[in-house]
Amino acid sequence: MLEKQGIVSRNVFPTTPPTVEYVLTKKGLDLAPILYAMRDWSEKYDNTNL
């Protein structure tokens, strides 16, 4: 799904066993501020005493 949406690119290397590498694209890197904001929100409202 992430590859189809252009968020990551998938590279397959001809090794045995096959090696697959996923790399963030420019579009994926543009999500960083949103992901950091979600992390910050999670840390702010984390309640491990539930």
PyMOL Python script that loads the backbone (N, CA, C, O; Angstrom):
from pymol import cmd

cmd.read_pdbstr("""\
ATOM      1  N   MET A   1       0.820  -1.184   0.000  1.00  0.00           N
ATOM      2  CA  MET A   1       0.000   0.000   0.000  1.00  0.00           C
ATOM      3  C   MET A   1       0.872   1.259   0.000  1.00  0.00           C
ATOM      4  O   MET A   1       0.622   2.183  -0.774  1.00  0.00           O
ATOM      5  N   LEU A   2       1.889   1.301   0.862  1.00  0.00           N
ATOM      6  CA  LEU A   2       2.755   2.480   0.905  1.00  0.00           C
ATOM      7  C   LEU A   2       3.524   2.649  -0.399  1.00  0.00           C
ATOM      8  O   LEU A   2       3.746   3.770  -0.857  1.00  0.00           O
ATOM      9  N   GLU A   3       3.925   1.543  -0.987  1.00  0.00           N
ATOM     10  CA  GLU A   3       4.623   1.612  -2.272  1.00  0.00           C
ATOM     11  C   GLU A   3       3.668   2.089  -3.366  1.00  0.00           C
ATOM     12  O   GLU A   3       4.031   2.923  -4.195  1.00  0.00           O
ATOM     13  N   LYS A   4       2.473   1.566  -3.362  1.00  0.00           N
ATOM     14  CA  LYS A   4       1.478   1.940  -4.373  1.00  0.00           C
ATOM     15  C   LYS A   4       1.143   3.430  -4.292  1.00  0.00           C
ATOM     16  O   LYS A   4       0.880   4.066  -5.312  1.00  0.00           O
ATOM     17  N   GLN A   5       1.153   3.977  -3.087  1.00  0.00           N
ATOM     18  CA  GLN A   5       0.842   5.394  -2.890  1.00  0.00           C
ATOM     19  C   GLN A   5       2.055   6.298  -3.106  1.00  0.00           C
ATOM     20  O   GLN A   5       1.934   7.521  -3.026  1.00  0.00           O
ATOM     21  N   GLY A   6       3.219   5.713  -3.376  1.00  0.00           N
ATOM     22  CA  GLY A   6       4.415   6.501  -3.647  1.00  0.00           C
ATOM     23  C   GLY A   6       5.101   7.028  -2.396  1.00  0.00           C
ATOM     24  O   GLY A   6       5.864   7.992  -2.467  1.00  0.00           O
ATOM     25  N   ILE A   7       4.838   6.404  -1.251  1.00  0.00           N
ATOM     26  CA  ILE A   7       5.437   6.849   0.006  1.00  0.00           C
ATOM     27  C   ILE A   7       6.788   6.166   0.228  1.00  0.00           C
ATOM     28  O   ILE A   7       7.700   6.764   0.798  1.00  0.00           O
ATOM     29  N   VAL A   8       6.913   4.929  -0.219  1.00  0.00           N
ATOM     30  CA  VAL A   8       8.188   4.211  -0.165  1.00  0.00           C
ATOM     31  C   VAL A   8       8.480   3.619  -1.535  1.00  0.00           C
ATOM     32  O   VAL A   8       7.578   3.368  -2.333  1.00  0.00           O
ATOM     33  N   SER A   9       9.761   3.406  -1.783  1.00  0.00           N
ATOM     34  CA  SER A   9      10.144   2.663  -2.985  1.00  0.00           C
ATOM     35  C   SER A   9      10.747   1.344  -2.528  1.00  0.00           C
ATOM     36  O   SER A   9      11.383   1.269  -1.476  1.00  0.00           O
ATOM     37  N   ARG A  10      10.543   0.318  -3.321  1.00  0.00           N
ATOM     38  CA  ARG A  10      10.981  -1.041  -2.978  1.00  0.00           C
ATOM     39  C   ARG A  10      12.077  -1.454  -3.945  1.00  0.00           C
ATOM     40  O   ARG A  10      11.904  -1.400  -5.163  1.00  0.00           O
ATOM     41  N   ASN A  11      13.199  -1.865  -3.389  1.00  0.00           N
ATOM     42  CA  ASN A  11      14.319  -2.334  -4.191  1.00  0.00           C
ATOM     43  C   ASN A  11      14.607  -3.783  -3.825  1.00  0.00           C
ATOM     44  O   ASN A  11      14.803  -4.108  -2.653  1.00  0.00           O
ATOM     45  N   VAL A  12      14.632  -4.653  -4.831  1.00  0.00           N
ATOM     46  CA  VAL A  12      14.923  -6.069  -4.615  1.00  0.00           C
ATOM     47  C   VAL A  12      16.318  -6.348  -5.167  1.00  0.00           C
ATOM     48  O   VAL A  12      16.630  -6.002  -6.306  1.00  0.00           O
ATOM     49  N   PHE A  13      17.152  -6.980  -4.340  1.00  0.00           N
ATOM     50  CA  PHE A  13      18.514  -7.306  -4.738  1.00  0.00           C
ATOM     51  C   PHE A  13      18.609  -8.798  -5.038  1.00  0.00           C
ATOM     52  O   PHE A  13      18.017  -9.614  -4.331  1.00  0.00           O
ATOM     53  N   PRO A  14      19.351  -9.159  -6.084  1.00  0.00           N
ATOM     54  CA  PRO A  14      19.446 -10.563  -6.509  1.00  0.00           C
ATOM     55  C   PRO A  14      20.399 -11.369  -5.623  1.00  0.00           C
ATOM     56  O   PRO A  14      21.474 -11.782  -6.057  1.00  0.00           O
ATOM     57  N   THR A  15      19.991 -11.577  -4.400  1.00  0.00           N
ATOM     58  CA  THR A  15      20.797 -12.363  -3.473  1.00  0.00           C
ATOM     59  C   THR A  15      20.008 -13.591  -3.058  1.00  0.00           C
ATOM     60  O   THR A  15      18.810 -13.692  -3.323  1.00  0.00           O
ATOM     61  N   THR A  16      20.687 -14.523  -2.408  1.00  0.00           N
ATOM     62  CA  THR A  16      20.015 -15.703  -1.880  1.00  0.00           C
ATOM     63  C   THR A  16      20.251 -15.743  -0.387  1.00  0.00           C
ATOM     64  O   THR A  16      21.397 -15.887   0.041  1.00  0.00           O
ATOM     65  N   PRO A  17      19.223 -15.623   0.416  1.00  0.00           N
ATOM     66  CA  PRO A  17      17.841 -15.331   0.048  1.00  0.00           C
ATOM     67  C   PRO A  17      17.714 -13.896  -0.460  1.00  0.00           C
ATOM     68  O   PRO A  17      18.600 -13.072  -0.232  1.00  0.00           O
ATOM     69  N   PRO A  18      16.618 -13.601  -1.146  1.00  0.00           N
ATOM     70  CA  PRO A  18      16.430 -12.257  -1.685  1.00  0.00           C
ATOM     71  C   PRO A  18      16.464 -11.196  -0.584  1.00  0.00           C
ATOM     72  O   PRO A  18      15.945 -11.393   0.514  1.00  0.00           O
ATOM     73  N   THR A  19      17.082 -10.083  -0.908  1.00  0.00           N
ATOM     74  CA  THR A  19      17.126  -8.944   0.000  1.00  0.00           C
ATOM     75  C   THR A  19      16.205  -7.870  -0.560  1.00  0.00           C
ATOM     76  O   THR A  19      16.268  -7.542  -1.745  1.00  0.00           O
ATOM     77  N   VAL A  20      15.355  -7.328   0.293  1.00  0.00           N
ATOM     78  CA  VAL A  20      14.432  -6.272  -0.118  1.00  0.00           C
ATOM     79  C   VAL A  20      14.683  -5.062   0.762  1.00  0.00           C
ATOM     80  O   VAL A  20      14.786  -5.176   1.984  1.00  0.00           O
ATOM     81  N   GLU A  21      14.781  -3.908   0.132  1.00  0.00           N
ATOM     82  CA  GLU A  21      15.022  -2.659   0.843  1.00  0.00           C
ATOM     83  C   GLU A  21      13.877  -1.701   0.534  1.00  0.00           C
ATOM     84  O   GLU A  21      13.478  -1.544  -0.620  1.00  0.00           O
ATOM     85  N   TYR A  22      13.355  -1.064   1.581  1.00  0.00           N
ATOM     86  CA  TYR A  22      12.321  -0.049   1.413  1.00  0.00           C
ATOM     87  C   TYR A  22      12.909   1.295   1.814  1.00  0.00           C
ATOM     88  O   TYR A  22      13.529   1.419   2.870  1.00  0.00           O
ATOM     89  N   VAL A  23      12.713   2.298   0.967  1.00  0.00           N
ATOM     90  CA  VAL A  23      13.274   3.622   1.196  1.00  0.00           C
ATOM     91  C   VAL A  23      12.160   4.650   1.057  1.00  0.00           C
ATOM     92  O   VAL A  23      11.336   4.569   0.147  1.00  0.00           O
ATOM     93  N   LEU A  24      12.146   5.622   1.976  1.00  0.00           N
ATOM     94  CA  LEU A  24      11.162   6.695   1.864  1.00  0.00           C
ATOM     95  C   LEU A  24      11.428   7.530   0.618  1.00  0.00           C
ATOM     96  O   LEU A  24      12.575   7.855   0.312  1.00  0.00           O
ATOM     97  N   THR A  25      10.381   7.868  -0.085  1.00  0.00           N
ATOM     98  CA  THR A  25      10.471   8.763  -1.230  1.00  0.00           C
ATOM     99  C   THR A  25      10.345  10.201  -0.723  1.00  0.00           C
ATOM    100  O   THR A  25      10.166  10.427   0.474  1.00  0.00           O
ATOM    101  N   LYS A  26      10.438  11.154  -1.621  1.00  0.00           N
ATOM    102  CA  LYS A  26      10.228  12.559  -1.255  1.00  0.00           C
ATOM    103  C   LYS A  26       8.846  12.721  -0.631  1.00  0.00           C
ATOM    104  O   LYS A  26       8.682  13.420   0.369  1.00  0.00           O
ATOM    105  N   LYS A  27       7.871  12.077  -1.221  1.00  0.00           N
ATOM    106  CA  LYS A  27       6.500  12.129  -0.700  1.00  0.00           C
ATOM    107  C   LYS A  27       6.450  11.553   0.712  1.00  0.00           C
ATOM    108  O   LYS A  27       5.775  12.103   1.581  1.00  0.00           O
ATOM    109  N   GLY A  28       7.155  10.457   0.945  1.00  0.00           N
ATOM    110  CA  GLY A  28       7.204   9.852   2.269  1.00  0.00           C
ATOM    111  C   GLY A  28       7.900  10.746   3.275  1.00  0.00           C
ATOM    112  O   GLY A  28       7.444  10.884   4.410  1.00  0.00           O
ATOM    113  N   LEU A  29       9.005  11.354   2.865  1.00  0.00           N
ATOM    114  CA  LEU A  29       9.732  12.258   3.757  1.00  0.00           C
ATOM    115  C   LEU A  29       8.890  13.474   4.128  1.00  0.00           C
ATOM    116  O   LEU A  29       9.042  14.023   5.219  1.00  0.00           O
ATOM    117  N   ASP A  30       8.009  13.894   3.236  1.00  0.00           N
ATOM    118  CA  ASP A  30       7.129  15.029   3.527  1.00  0.00           C
ATOM    119  C   ASP A  30       6.151  14.723   4.656  1.00  0.00           C
ATOM    120  O   ASP A  30       5.559  15.643   5.221  1.00  0.00           O
ATOM    121  N   LEU A  31       5.973  13.448   4.993  1.00  0.00           N
ATOM    122  CA  LEU A  31       5.093  13.063   6.105  1.00  0.00           C
ATOM    123  C   LEU A  31       5.770  13.217   7.469  1.00  0.00           C
ATOM    124  O   LEU A  31       5.093  13.146   8.495  1.00  0.00           O
ATOM    125  N   ALA A  32       7.073  13.424   7.502  1.00  0.00           N
ATOM    126  CA  ALA A  32       7.818  13.483   8.766  1.00  0.00           C
ATOM    127  C   ALA A  32       7.220  14.460   9.771  1.00  0.00           C
ATOM    128  O   ALA A  32       7.047  14.076  10.928  1.00  0.00           O
ATOM    129  N   PRO A  33       6.893  15.699   9.407  1.00  0.00           N
ATOM    130  CA  PRO A  33       6.327  16.612  10.408  1.00  0.00           C
ATOM    131  C   PRO A  33       5.024  16.095  11.020  1.00  0.00           C
ATOM    132  O   PRO A  33       4.767  16.301  12.206  1.00  0.00           O
ATOM    133  N   ILE A  34       4.217  15.436  10.222  1.00  0.00           N
ATOM    134  CA  ILE A  34       2.955  14.884  10.726  1.00  0.00           C
ATOM    135  C   ILE A  34       3.236  13.743  11.696  1.00  0.00           C
ATOM    136  O   ILE A  34       2.619  13.659  12.758  1.00  0.00           O
ATOM    137  N   LEU A  35       4.165  12.867  11.332  1.00  0.00           N
ATOM    138  CA  LEU A  35       4.503  11.738  12.202  1.00  0.00           C
ATOM    139  C   LEU A  35       5.120  12.213  13.512  1.00  0.00           C
ATOM    140  O   LEU A  35       4.821  11.664  14.572  1.00  0.00           O
ATOM    141  N   TYR A  36       5.978  13.227  13.448  1.00  0.00           N
ATOM    142  CA  TYR A  36       6.564  13.774  14.676  1.00  0.00           C
ATOM    143  C   TYR A  36       5.491  14.405  15.553  1.00  0.00           C
ATOM    144  O   TYR A  36       5.530  14.265  16.776  1.00  0.00           O
ATOM    145  N   ALA A  37       4.538  15.094  14.945  1.00  0.00           N
ATOM    146  CA  ALA A  37       3.444  15.693  15.717  1.00  0.00           C
ATOM    147  C   ALA A  37       2.606  14.609  16.393  1.00  0.00           C
ATOM    148  O   ALA A  37       2.178  14.781  17.534  1.00  0.00           O
ATOM    149  N   MET A  38       2.371  13.507  15.704  1.00  0.00           N
ATOM    150  CA  MET A  38       1.619  12.400  16.301  1.00  0.00           C
ATOM    151  C   MET A  38       2.402  11.778  17.456  1.00  0.00           C
ATOM    152  O   MET A  38       1.821  11.417  18.480  1.00  0.00           O
ATOM    153  N   ARG A  39       3.718  11.654  17.292  1.00  0.00           N
ATOM    154  CA  ARG A  39       4.553  11.124  18.370  1.00  0.00           C
ATOM    155  C   ARG A  39       4.486  12.035  19.593  1.00  0.00           C
ATOM    156  O   ARG A  39       4.330  11.563  20.719  1.00  0.00           O
ATOM    157  N   ASP A  40       4.605  13.349  19.364  1.00  0.00           N
ATOM    158  CA  ASP A  40       4.558  14.311  20.465  1.00  0.00           C
ATOM    159  C   ASP A  40       3.216  14.255  21.178  1.00  0.00           C
ATOM    160  O   ASP A  40       3.165  14.300  22.407  1.00  0.00           O
ATOM    161  N   TRP A  41       2.129  14.156  20.417  1.00  0.00           N
ATOM    162  CA  TRP A  41       0.801  14.060  21.015  1.00  0.00           C
ATOM    163  C   TRP A  41       0.698  12.803  21.863  1.00  0.00           C
ATOM    164  O   TRP A  41       0.170  12.831  22.974  1.00  0.00           O
ATOM    165  N   SER A  42       1.212  11.695  21.324  1.00  0.00           N
ATOM    166  CA  SER A  42       1.166  10.429  22.045  1.00  0.00           C
ATOM    167  C   SER A  42       1.939  10.508  23.357  1.00  0.00           C
ATOM    168  O   SER A  42       1.476  10.009  24.382  1.00  0.00           O
ATOM    169  N   GLU A  43       3.105  11.129  23.329  1.00  0.00           N
ATOM    170  CA  GLU A  43       3.899  11.274  24.548  1.00  0.00           C
ATOM    171  C   GLU A  43       3.193  12.171  25.561  1.00  0.00           C
ATOM    172  O   GLU A  43       3.266  11.932  26.767  1.00  0.00           O
ATOM    173  N   LYS A  44       2.518  13.192  25.075  1.00  0.00           N
ATOM    174  CA  LYS A  44       1.811  14.123  25.964  1.00  0.00           C
ATOM    175  C   LYS A  44       0.664  13.429  26.685  1.00  0.00           C
ATOM    176  O   LYS A  44       0.439  13.667  27.872  1.00  0.00           O
ATOM    177  N   TYR A  45      -0.058  12.576  25.975  1.00  0.00           N
ATOM    178  CA  TYR A  45      -1.250  11.955  26.542  1.00  0.00           C
ATOM    179  C   TYR A  45      -1.052  10.495  26.936  1.00  0.00           C
ATOM    180  O   TYR A  45      -2.018   9.803  27.259  1.00  0.00           O
ATOM    181  N   ASP A  46       0.185  10.027  26.912  1.00  0.00           N
ATOM    182  CA  ASP A  46       0.466   8.646  27.305  1.00  0.00           C
ATOM    183  C   ASP A  46       0.164   8.479  28.783  1.00  0.00           C
ATOM    184  O   ASP A  46       0.653   9.234  29.623  1.00  0.00           O
ATOM    185  N   ASN A  47      -0.641   7.486  29.083  1.00  0.00           N
ATOM    186  CA  ASN A  47      -0.978   7.205  30.475  1.00  0.00           C
ATOM    187  C   ASN A  47      -0.724   5.722  30.702  1.00  0.00           C
ATOM    188  O   ASN A  47      -1.597   4.886  30.471  1.00  0.00           O
ATOM    189  N   THR A  48       0.479   5.410  31.156  1.00  0.00           N
ATOM    190  CA  THR A  48       0.842   4.007  31.341  1.00  0.00           C
ATOM    191  C   THR A  48       0.288   3.437  32.631  1.00  0.00           C
ATOM    192  O   THR A  48       0.509   2.262  32.927  1.00  0.00           O
ATOM    193  N   ASN A  49      -0.424   4.238  33.405  1.00  0.00           N
ATOM    194  CA  ASN A  49      -0.992   3.771  34.667  1.00  0.00           C
ATOM    195  C   ASN A  49      -2.413   3.259  34.522  1.00  0.00           C
ATOM    196  O   ASN A  49      -3.097   3.057  35.525  1.00  0.00           O
ATOM    197  N   LEU A  50      -2.869   3.047  33.308  1.00  0.00           N
ATOM    198  CA  LEU A  50      -4.238   2.561  33.110  1.00  0.00           C
ATOM    199  C   LEU A  50      -4.381   1.139  33.557  1.00  0.00           C
ATOM    200  O   LEU A  50      -5.467   0.568  33.464  1.00  0.00           O
TER     201      LEU A  50
END
""", "prot")
cmd.dss("prot")
cmd.show_as("cartoon", "prot")
cmd.util.cbc("prot")
cmd.orient("prot")
